[in-house]
Amino acid sequence: KMPMQTKKSLLFGGVSLLAVVCLGETVIRNTQWMDDQTLFIHDVGVVPYSCRVNNNAGWGYLGRSEKVGNTVEQAKAYLDSAHKYSIRALHYDPKYEGAYLNLGGVYLHQGLLDSAKYCWNMVEQLHPNYPNIKGKYILLSQFYLAQGLDLGKNGKAKEGIVYLKKALFEDTANFSNI
């Protein structure tokens, strides 16, 4: 039984109040949207039991570990965090191939080549046609090759040959550059 003008004013006031609240939330959230890594790392504190959010945080820390200008200690700390969140994602869903993919990247950076291979084998087992998994094996082959050559140069020919065989197994095209 209110006059139409009063109804319009109340509606306008309610919508204005809602708009101000939404604007405030947007401004706060914008700082978290600086980039994907910042967003994902923030959100793992908000939704700590989510497989996807933990995996995304692992991916974010893995990306941060690769930034130019990091000290060795900073890169190691980021890799440790990436490892922690990738493992946590696998705890919530042991068949989440994205977490195995990230964990393989962590192991590759840490020089744990066989562990990286295991993780990427899991991705391939869970999702045989996973996009770009072949590229991960090519990268792994390059690391095996470098390790094998380094061992050979340091007088450890037998150990070096083991890594060269692993490199050849992962990518036969890699040996055309030697």
Buried (B, 14 or more C-beta within 10 A) or exposed (E): EEEEEEEEEEEEEEEEEEEEEEEEEEEEEEEBEEEEBBBBBBBBEEEEEBBBBBBBBBBBBBBBBEEEEBEEEEBBBBBEBBBBBBBBBBEBBEEBBBBBBBBBBBBBBBEBBEBBBBBBBBBBEBBEEBEEBEEBBBBBBBBBBEBBBEBBEEEBEEBBEBBBEBBBEBBEEBEEEE
